[in-house]
Amino acid sequence: MATNVAIVDDRDPAIQYSLGWTNAGSFIEFAETTRWSAIPGSTASLTFTGTSVTVYGSVSSNPSSASLGFLVDSSLTGSYTPTPSGTGLFHQALWTSPTLSDSSHTLVITQTTAQASGVIFLDYIQYNMSPSAGGTTYFIDDRDPRIIYTPAWRQFGSENDFQHTSSESTNPGDSFSLEFEGTGISYYGGLTSSDAGFSIASILLDGGAPTIYTAPNILPATTNFLIFKSGQLSAGNHTLLVTSTSTHTIWADYFLVTPSPSTLTNTTAPNVSGYASASSPTVASSPIPKSKSTPIPVPGLVGGILGALVFAALLSLAALLLIRRRRRRARPALTALPEPDALTPYPYRITLTSISARSSYPYSVNPPSTQYFAPPIPVTHSRRASAKGRGGSEVEDTETVSSKPPREGREREESPPEYSVSV
């Protein structure tokens, strides 16, 4: 039985960093990310459950005055000091521990010497997962014995490939299969510019509908490219089958598998979906098995809808009655009008009374009557004038005017008639 190898990216929160680390990365590196430190004594630590651990990183082309130290459980130690190579190194194994007991361990990485610019870049950490404990997302290289290739597949390798290995085929009908246990799988490989725009592979998962892989138009050639991502699968064993469909190159570099929940440990799983290149197009994944759902009973659904409609109608009726009741209370009482006179078409009885002997009004309703005014009350008015006489003395002149009643038998001057209206 093959041992699963857990992979932990440098950005995984399971790795605890001290101050002084700087983010970096390129498309060649795992998840396109790395970290480095220019401060001697800065540390990065990881607690895991496994039987061995390996630290991978990238190294600049002209390294000098830089080194890393490694410590497991405060007892096992190791170090890495790069040597000039003239070219940059990627996916470089910086240090591998000896065999460890099947238990929890803590790895501490220390920047022992450093330069102002980056020299050694921490990329990812791998450890052999304990069979009893399971682990986080695990890594399967293209050379893993669980992958079965047809004979025409060829093996290659370069500095840019993970584990410095890859496999390829240009023969239609060539295939490989991989059995794995988990809830998802991602398939990575290389991409060459001459294959852009061509459908070069058919991908099946558990014998389902095939997904046709068409190489995208990406220049220049690249590695670490996401070719296929399954999406969420049911927990258990699954089989991935990839078949070449043209004379264009189909590559295989590595696979990332998400284990079933029952096999997860306290190590935080990285975001697998983030490992695809930012320039990678979305690749159609195989259909995800749908869970069965219990149908809703139709009679119960109809009854619920009708009940809601009846309740809404009753509520509206109650609101209408309440509004009418309030309007009746607020309406003022009306006073009954008098009954109309039988002799006149108007709703009110009109009586016009003349108080003048004669009238110049255009019409008269009742016969005129002659009336006299009572004699007025005599009123005496006095006028007083003063003037200065001789010698400066004042002289007053007083005139009394008396209002007398008219002579007996004299009629009062006629005035326009006045009418009163009674209702």
Rosetta blueprint (number, residue, H / E / L):
1 M L
2 A L
3 T L
4 N L
5 V E
6 A E
7 I E
8 V E
9 D E
10 D L
11 R L
12 D L
13 P L
14 A L
15 I L
16 Q E
17 Y E
18 S L
19 L L
20 G L
21 W E
22 T E
23 N E
24 A E
25 G L
26 S L
27 F L
28 I L
29 E L
30 F H
31 A H
32 E H
33 T L
34 T E
35 R E
36 W E
37 S E
38 A L
39 I L
40 P L
41 G L
42 S L
43 T E
44 A E
45 S E
46 L E
47 T E
48 F E
49 T E
50 G E
51 T E
52 S E
53 V E
54 T E
55 V E
56 Y E
57 G E
58 S E
59 V E
60 S L
61 S L
62 N L
63 P L
64 S L
65 S L
66 A L
67 S E
68 L E
69 G E
70 F E
71 L E
72 V E
73 D L
74 S L
75 S L
76 L E
77 T E
78 G E
79 S E
80 Y E
81 T L
82 P L
83 T L
84 P L
85 S L
86 G L
87 T L
88 G L
89 L E
90 F E
91 H E
92 Q E
93 A E
94 L E
95 W E
96 T E
97 S L
98 P L
99 T L
100 L L
101 S L
102 D L
103 S E
104 S E
105 H E
106 T E
107 L E
108 V E
109 I E
110 T E
111 Q E
112 T E
113 T E
114 A L
115 Q L
116 A L
117 S L
118 G L
119 V L
120 I E
121 F E
122 L E
123 D E
124 Y E
125 I E
126 Q E
127 Y E
128 N E
129 M E
130 S L
131 P L
132 S L
133 A L
134 G L
135 G L
136 T L
137 T L
138 Y E
139 F E
140 I E
141 D E
142 D L
143 R L
144 D L
145 P L
146 R L
147 I E
148 I E
149 Y E
150 T L
151 P L
152 A L
153 W L
154 R E
155 Q E
156 F E
157 G L
158 S L
159 E L
160 N L
161 D L
162 F H
163 Q H
164 H H
165 T L
166 S E
167 S E
168 E E
169 S E
170 T L
171 N L
172 P L
173 G L
174 D L
175 S E
176 F E
177 S E
178 L E
179 E E
180 F E
181 E E
182 G L
183 T L
184 G E
185 I E
186 S E
187 Y E
188 Y E
189 G E
190 G E
191 L E
192 T L
193 S H
194 S H
195 D H
196 A L
197 G L
198 F L
199 S E
200 I E
201 A E
202 S E
203 I E
204 L E
205 L E
206 D L
207 G L
208 G L
209 A L
210 P L
211 T E
212 I E
213 Y E
214 T E
215 A L
216 P L
217 N L
218 I L
219 L L
220 P L
221 A L
222 T E
223 T E
224 N E
225 F E
226 L E
227 I E
228 F E
229 K E
230 S L
231 G L
232 Q L
233 L L
234 S L
235 A L
236 G L
237 N E
238 H E
239 T E
240 L E
241 L E
242 V E
243 T E
244 S E
245 T L
246 S L
247 T L
248 H L
249 T L
250 I E
251 W E
252 A E
253 D L
254 Y E
255 F E
256 L E
257 V E
258 T E
259 P L
260 S L
261 P H
262 S H
263 T H
264 L L
265 T L
266 N L
267 T L
268 T L
269 A L
270 P L
271 N L
272 V H
273 S H
274 G H
275 Y H
276 A L
277 S L
278 A L
279 S L
280 S L
281 P L
282 T L
283 V L
284 A L
285 S L
286 S L
287 P L
288 I L
289 P L
290 K L
291 S L
292 K L
293 S L
294 T L
295 P L
296 I L
297 P L
298 V H
299 P H
300 G H
301 L H
302 V H
303 G H
304 G H
305 I H
306 L H
307 G H
308 A H
309 L H
310 V H
311 F H
312 A H
313 A H
314 L H
315 L H
316 S H
317 L H
318 A H
319 A H
320 L H
321 L H
322 L H
323 I H
324 R H
325 R H
326 R H
327 R H
328 R H
329 R H
330 A H
331 R L
332 P L
333 A L
334 L L
335 T L
336 A L
337 L L
338 P L
339 E L
340 P L
341 D L
342 A L
343 L L
344 T L
345 P L
346 Y L
347 P L
348 Y L
349 R L
350 I L
351 T L
352 L E
353 T L
354 S L
355 I L
356 S L
357 A L
358 R L
359 S L
360 S L
361 Y L
362 P L
363 Y L
364 S L
365 V L
366 N L
367 P L
368 P L
369 S L
370 T L
371 Q L
372 Y L
373 F L
374 A L
375 P L
376 P L
377 I L
378 P L
379 V L
380 T E
381 H E
382 S E
383 R E
384 R E
385 A E
386 S E
387 A E
388 K E
389 G L
390 R H
391 G H
392 G H
393 S L
394 E E
395 V E
396 E E
397 D E
398 T E
399 E E
400 T E
401 V E
402 S E
403 S L
404 K L
405 P L
406 P L
407 R L
408 E L
409 G L
410 R L
411 E L
412 R L
413 E L
414 E L
415 S L
416 P L
417 P L
418 E L
419 Y L
420 S L
421 V E
422 S L
423 V L
